[in-house]
Amino acid sequence: MRVQISWPRGSLTVRVDDEAFASALRPALPLEAVARTWGEEVYFRVPVLMALRPDACAVVDPGTVCFWVSGQSVAIPYGATPISQAGECRLVEAVNIIGRTEENMEGLRDIRDGDALRLAQREG
């Protein structure tokens, strides 16, 4: 499933590869969310419940789309967070990997804490 995330100064398409997550999110789309930032990470709450998987991890590649189970949020790191070491993308705790950004993620730098986000399913 492809999801368009829009904010006041830009937009980005992400590909959700996790079918369980996609099935839970699809009925809620389109939806509005509030952006939160933590270093070079954007995250936002979504109406999805999901268990933490055995392969969950806290260090991911930039542009990885993650689901933070205890925060009930999608997290997209694009660089270092306050707890990163040696330039890695380290999230606050282990997350489920659910997808990947499809485009240049540099636009995420334009998202400000508190920005309104709009999520909508894209065809294709």
Helices and strands as residue ranges (DSSP letters): E 2-7, E 10-16, H 19-25, G 26-28, E 31-34, E 36-37, E 41-45, E 57-60, E 64-68, E 73-77, E 89-101, G 105-110, E 116-122
